[in-house]
Amino acid sequence: MADALTELLSTRDWLMADGATGTNLFNMGLSSGEPPELWNVDQPDNIRKLYRGAVEAGSDIFLTNTFGGNAARLKLHNAQGRVRELNRAGVELGREIADASGRKVVVAGSVGPTGEIFEPMGTLTHKDAVEIFHEQMEGMKEGGVDVLWIETISAPEEYRAAAEAAKLAGLPWCGTMSFDTAGRTMMGVTSAALADLVEKLPNPPIAFGANCGVGASDLMRTVLGFASTGTERPIIAKGNAGIPKYHDGHIHYDGTPELMAEYAVLARDAGVRIIGGCCGTMPEHLRAMRAALESRPKGPRPTLETISDTLGGFSSASDGTGDDAGGPRRERRGGRRG
């Protein structure tokens, strides 16, 4: 029997995913530094509101409030003993909203990075990483998740460990990396390298792609990089709603609903099958994206010039895949999906 996401992909040319988690929760009163996953138990109505906002705006898929719900991240808040509880609760709330929506909506269990650096530069071993991810995924399985959604990964080692954990959990999965360092991930992975990596895994993802990063223009350039490899695997694009700006004591993303609508159409025309937003993407952005995807006819695959003219310029001259590509970039601990 096919999983819910594969079934939905078989009936539609494109699916719309959700937007931001952190930005929406900060607007509900989440404090900086407070782990959002605790709200799955302490503020469940706010999490229902988060999920419902995406569904009512037209999302076919939404991600659960579990991005940092692994033991390595929760340990920073002395909550490492609550991994299964918090992940199960986050998914159960999602299941409730999806099942009440009156249509097929996929509950995707968000799995973010551990925040640790792998051996030999760091101390994290492959075995430990697999165990950390597997524990989180088992909690999601208990909650009734449809698909695992591994996201904002920078290191190929971490992507492989999460994939292995998904296999142990017996669950289908999708996986995206964040290409935020001159077209590469912080650990030096290019779009071409990720497209190659997924095909070599013993349990490849249903879909793969990019999320977060710098802005919609850069993310679209990465998407064209995926497409140029000739991959037949569905591609995911979840771009930020513009660039963050500090305004009146809080972070505001400058991307308008109109800009995100243009991004969504360009992503679809580039061959992306799953289109959503990341940091700063609110329900009003999602509504504009859905309306544009449904009303505007499919066009030719966009060029880099079309992308920069429509969405703004790129943050770097290269995406790291050309002759000028440098070596691996600096390491940094993975950040939370906004």
N, C-alpha and C positions, 0 to 999 in steps of 0.2 A: 504494500500500500504506500502510495506516494505521500510525502509530507505536505503540510499545508502550503508552504511557500512554493514548492515545485508545482503543485496543482494550480496555484494562482498564476504563476509564470506561464503555464501551458495555455492559459486562456486569454492572456493579455499581452500586448506589445510592450507596455511599461507599467510599472507599479510605483506608487508614491510612498516613500517612507516618511518618517516624522522629522522634527526639527531639534531644537536644543533641549537639553535637560536642565543644566545648571542655570542658564539665563532665566528660564521660566520659574525655577524654584527660588532663585534669589529674589525675584519679583514677588514671591509669596512670603518672603521673610527669612529664608535660609541665611544663616550667618556665614561670613567668609571663614573658611577653615573647618566648618561643621560638616561632618560626613553626611551627604544626602541620603545614603542608604538607611540610616537610623529612622528617617521619616516613614519608611515602609511600615514600621510598627508604631512609631510615636505620632505621626501626622498622616494617617492613611487617606483622609479626605483630600489632602493636598496632592497626593500622588494620583488618586482617582481623577482629580481635576486636570493634572498634567496629561494623563493618558487620554482622557475624554476630549481635551482641547485638540489633540492631534487627530483623533478619529473624526470629530465633528468638522475639522478643517479639510477632511478628505484623504487622510493617510490610509493606505492599505496595510501598512506595516508600522508598528511602533516599537521602540526599544524600551526595555524596562529600566527602572531606576536602580541599577545594580552595577554600574560601571566600575566603581571602586570596591566592590563587594568581595574582594579576595582577602585572605588572611594577612598577606604582606601589607596591604593598604589599611585594613581595619586595625591592625596591630598598633598603628600610629595613634589610635583612639581607644586602645585597650578593649577592642570589640572583636578580637580575632576568634573568640570562642562562639561568635554569633553568626558565622558565615552562612551555614545552611538556613538558619532561621530568617535572616534578612533577605537572602536571595529567594527563598520560597515565598516570603510575604510579598516581595516586589513583583514576582510573577503572578501570584494568586490575584492581586489587585488588577493586574493587566488582563488576566483571563476573564475576570468579572466584567470589565469594560468591553473587551472584544466580543464576548458572548452575548452581551446586551445590545450590540450595535445594529443588529438586523441585517448584517452582511458579512462576508468573509473578511476578517481582519486578522493578520498574523501577529502573534505575540513573540517578539524577538528578545532573547535574553542577552542584555548588554554585558560583555566581558572586556574590561579594560586591562591595560598592562599592570604588571606587579609593581612597577616603579623601581625594580632592582636591576642591577647590571649583571649580565652573565659572566661566568668564568671565560677566559682567564683575567679579563680586566676587572671583573667584579667577583662576587662570592656565590651568585646563584647558579646552582647546577641544573641540568636538564631535568633530572629526576624530581628535584624539589619543585621546579616550575610546573611540571605536569601534575604533581600532587596538589599544588595550590589551586590551579585552574580546575582540576577534577572535583575537588571539594565544593567549589562554587557552583559548578555545573550540576552536581547532584542535587543541590538545593533547588535549582531552577527546574530540574526534572520533576521533583516532588510537587512543585507549584503548577505544573502543566504547561511548560513552555513549548512553543511550536518549533522554534529554531534557535540555535545559539548565534550570537552576533558579536564576534571578536573584533574589536575596533581600536583605532588610534595606536596601533603597534608600530614600533620603529625598527626592531631587531628581527632578522630572519629566525634566530634561535627561539625567540619568544613566540613567533607565529607558528613554528613547528611544534613547540611544546603545547600550545593551546589546541592545535589540531589533534595532537595525540590524546589530549584530555577529552576532547569531544568524542573521539572514537571509544575511549573507555566508558564514557557516559552513554554511549549508544544513541547519540543525537546528531541530526543534521546541523550544518553550520555554514555561516558566511564569515568572511574575514576581510577587514580593510586596514590599510596602513595610512599613516599621516605623513605626507610629503611636504615638509615645511622648511627644508634647508636647501635652497637653490634647486628645487625640483626633486631632491632626494629626501629620504627619511633622515632623521638625526644620525642614524647608524649607517648611512651611505647607500641605502637600497634605492634603486631606480624603478620606474614603472615597468621597464622591460624585465628587470630582475624579479619583481613580484609575479609577473605573468608567468615566468619560467618556474618559479618556486611552487606555485599552486599546482601545476601539472605534474610535479614530481612527488607530491605527497601521496601516501598510501590511501588516504581518505580525503580527496580534494573537496573544497567547499562547493556549495550550490552556486554561489556567486562570490566575486571578489572585487576589490576596488580601493577607493580612496575616501577618506573623511578628514574633516578639520583642515589643518594646513594653514595657509596664509589667507587667501581669498578665493573667490569663485573663478577668477581668471586662471590662477595657477592650478587649481584643481582640474579645470577643464583641459589644460595643457597635459596634465598627467593622464587624464582619461583618453586623450588622443594617443598618448604613448601606449596605453593598454591596447587600444583598438588596432594600432599599427602592427602589433605582434601577430595579428590574425586569430586571436583567441576566439573560441566559440562559446566560452563560458560567460554567463551573464555578468555584466559589469555594474558596479555600484558607484554612485557619486553622491556624497553628502558634504556639500560645501558650506563654509561659513557665510553668514549674511553680512558680507563686507569686512571691514577692518575695525577692531575695537578702538574706541576713543573714550578717554576719561571725561565724564561730564557730570557736574553737580554731585560729586561724591560716589558715583557708580560708573561701571563700565557699560558703554552703549555701543552696539555695532551699527555701522553707518549704512548698511545695505538696506535699501527700500524693498517693499513687496514687489514693486515694478522690476527692480533689478533682479530679484530672485526668480521672478517669472521668466525673464529673458534667459537666465542661467538654466532653468529647468528645460526650456525649449531647446536650447543649444545642446544640453546633455542628451536629451532624447534624440536629436538629430545626429549626434555623434555615435549613436548606437547603444547608449546606456539603457539598461532595462529597469534598474531600481534607482529612483531619483529622490533625494531628500535634502535636508539642510543639517547643519551642525550648529556651532556656537552662534548665538544671536538670532536664530531662526524661530520666530514666534508663530502662533496660529494664523495671524494676518498674512504672513509671508506664505505659509502653506496654502491658504485659500487662493492667493494670487497664482501660485505655482500650479495648483490643480486646475484652475479656470483656464490658464494659458495652455496647459497640456491637452485639455479636452477640446479647446476651441480653435487652436492654430494648427494648420496642416503641416505635416512632416516636410522638412526641407532637406537640402543637401548637407553632407557632413561639413561642419564649420571648419574654416581655416584658422590658423593662429591669429591672422590679421582680423578676421571677423570677431573672434573671441575678445581680443584686446580693444577693438573699436566698440564693442557692445558692453563689455563688463569692466573695462579698465585695463591698464597696463599690467605686465607681469613684474614680479618682485625681483627677478633675476634674468640674465640674458639667456641662460641655458636651463634645460630641465635635467641635466646630468647624464643624458643618454647619448650625446654627440661626442665628437672628437676632443672637445674641450673639457670633458667630464673629469673631475678630480677624484681623489680617493675618498675613503670613508670620512664622514664629518664627525664632529665632537659628540660625545655621549651626554645624555641628560636623562633624568628620570621622567617617565611618561606622565603627561598632564591629563587632567580630567576633561572629559568631553563637555563643552559648554552648552 
